[in-house]
Amino acid sequence: MYLVLRQIRVLVVAAAGLSGPLAMAADANHGSDLAKRWCATCHVVNADQKRASTDAPPFAVIASMSNFTPEKIAFFLLDPHPKMPNFPLSRSEAADLAAYIGTQRK
């Protein structure tokens, strides 16, 4: 039952906030700022950063995954999960961060 409710929540978020104009309005520059502030402790967020404090995958690796889409990453960021801190991201911040991660594709 919990899994069903969780999946419904993800679908509602997708339908309500990350489709259409909001997805197109994602700001990768703002996502870069968010990544440096919130993500760089654990992830390597750009080519200038040499290391991070955990074994979390670099953003370039995430962006290069065959199933990567900014929408999937934004949904992932909005759904609480145990391996990452629960950052209070808005839908637009999640979209911005996902757009930035997409720019790291090699």
C-alpha positions in Angstrom: 0.0 0.0 0.0 2.8 2.4 0.9 4.5 1.8 -2.5 1.3 2.5 -4.3 0.8 5.8 -2.4 4.4 6.7 -3.1 4.0 6.1 -6.8 0.8 8.1 -6.9 2.7 11.0 -5.2 5.4 10.9 -7.9 2.8 10.9 -10.6 0.9 13.8 -9.1 4.1 15.8 -8.8 4.9 15.0 -12.4 1.5 16.1 -13.6 1.3 19.2 -11.5 4.7 20.7 -11.7 7.3 19.3 -14.1 5.4 19.1 -17.3 5.0 21.8 -19.9 6.2 25.3 -19.2 8.0 24.5 -15.9 10.2 21.9 -17.5 11.1 24.3 -20.3 11.8 27.1 -17.8 14.4 25.1 -15.8 17.4 27.2 -15.1 20.6 25.2 -15.2 22.6 28.2 -13.9 20.5 28.3 -10.8 20.9 24.5 -10.6 24.7 25.0 -10.6 24.4 27.3 -7.6 22.2 24.8 -5.8 24.6 21.9 -6.7 27.6 23.8 -5.3 25.7 24.8 -2.1 23.9 21.5 -1.4 25.4 18.6 -3.4 29.2 19.2 -3.6 29.9 17.8 -0.2 28.9 14.3 -1.4 29.0 14.5 -5.3 31.5 15.9 -7.7 29.3 18.5 -9.3 31.6 19.9 -12.0 34.9 19.2 -13.8 36.7 21.8 -11.6 35.9 19.8 -8.4 38.5 17.1 -7.8 36.8 15.1 -5.1 33.9 14.8 -2.7 33.6 13.3 0.8 31.6 10.2 -0.1 31.3 7.6 -2.8 28.3 9.2 -4.3 28.4 9.2 -8.1 29.7 12.4 -9.9 27.1 14.4 -11.7 28.8 13.6 -15.0 28.3 9.9 -14.4 24.6 10.4 -13.5 24.1 12.5 -16.6 25.8 9.9 -18.8 23.5 7.0 -17.7 21.6 5.6 -20.6 18.2 6.1 -18.9 19.0 9.7 -17.7 16.4 12.4 -18.2 16.1 15.7 -16.3 12.5 14.8 -15.4 13.5 11.5 -13.8 16.2 13.2 -11.7 13.8 15.9 -10.7 11.2 13.3 -9.6 13.9 11.4 -7.7 15.0 14.6 -5.9 11.5 15.4 -4.8 10.8 11.9 -3.4 12.5 11.4 0.0 14.9 8.5 0.0 17.3 7.2 2.7 20.7 7.5 1.0 20.5 11.3 0.6 19.7 14.1 3.1 16.2 15.4 2.8 16.8 18.8 1.3 13.6 21.0 1.1 13.7 21.5 -2.7 10.8 23.1 -4.5 9.6 21.7 -7.8 11.3 24.5 -9.7 14.6 24.0 -7.7 14.5 20.3 -8.5 13.9 21.1 -12.1 16.8 23.6 -12.1 19.2 21.1 -10.4 18.2 18.3 -12.8 18.8 20.7 -15.8 22.2 21.4 -14.4 23.0 17.7 -14.0 22.1 17.3 -17.6 24.7 19.8 -18.7 27.4 17.6 -17.2 26.8 14.8 -19.7 30.1 13.8 -21.4 
